[in-house]
Amino acid sequence: MICMPIDDARMLCWLRSQLRVLSAWREELVCRNETDLEAVTRLEQHHQWLHAELERLDPATRLHG
């Protein structure tokens, strides 16, 4: 197992980019007519979890949303 410091600035930047990807994916799914609501719910839960983790790891995230 590879261990990297989670507070590394590059890692936090990567996690923020993942949050942006989840946001874009969520927006796309909501706009589709054939979207599975269960998939949207799971994606939203993951987005909320990742956002909360980023706030925990980097309190400055709260300021930038």
C-alpha distance (Angstrom), angle and dihedral (degrees) to the residues before:
residue distance angle dihedral
M1 . . .
I2 3.79 . .
C3 3.78 115.5 .
M4 3.78 120.4 -155.7
P5 3.77 126.9 174.9
I6 3.80 105.0 -100.9
D7 3.79 92.6 -150.2
D8 3.79 91.0 60.4
A9 3.82 107.7 127.3
R10 3.81 92.5 -128.1
M11 3.79 92.0 52.2
L12 3.80 91.7 49.9
C13 3.80 89.7 48.4
W14 3.81 89.9 51.6
L15 3.81 91.5 49.0
R16 3.82 90.2 50.4
S17 3.80 89.6 51.4
Q18 3.80 89.1 52.0
L19 3.79 89.0 53.1
R20 3.82 89.7 52.9
V21 3.82 90.0 49.9
L22 3.81 90.7 51.1
S23 3.81 89.8 49.4
A24 3.80 92.1 51.6
W25 3.80 91.7 45.9
R26 3.80 90.5 49.5
E27 3.82 91.2 51.3
E28 3.79 91.1 49.3
L29 3.80 93.5 49.4
V30 3.80 93.0 49.0
C31 3.81 90.9 54.1
R32 3.81 95.0 53.4
N33 3.79 119.7 94.2
E34 3.81 94.7 -146.0
T35 3.82 96.0 49.2
D36 3.78 117.9 141.4
L37 3.81 106.0 -127.9
E38 3.80 90.7 -149.8
A39 3.82 89.3 59.1
V40 3.81 90.8 50.3
T41 3.80 90.2 49.5
R42 3.82 92.4 50.9
L43 3.79 91.2 47.1
E44 3.81 91.2 49.3
Q45 3.81 91.0 50.1
H46 3.80 90.8 50.8
H47 3.81 90.9 47.5
Q48 3.81 91.2 51.3
W49 3.81 91.7 47.1
L50 3.81 93.4 49.8
H51 3.80 91.4 46.5
A52 3.81 90.7 51.5
E53 3.81 91.0 48.1
L54 3.79 91.4 51.0
E55 3.80 90.5 50.6
R56 3.79 89.2 50.5
L57 3.82 93.7 48.0
D58 3.80 96.2 40.4
P59 3.81 116.4 22.5
A60 3.83 88.7 -167.5
T61 3.82 86.1 72.1
R62 3.80 88.0 75.3
L63 3.79 89.4 63.3
H64 3.80 94.2 49.8
G65 3.79 97.4 39.1
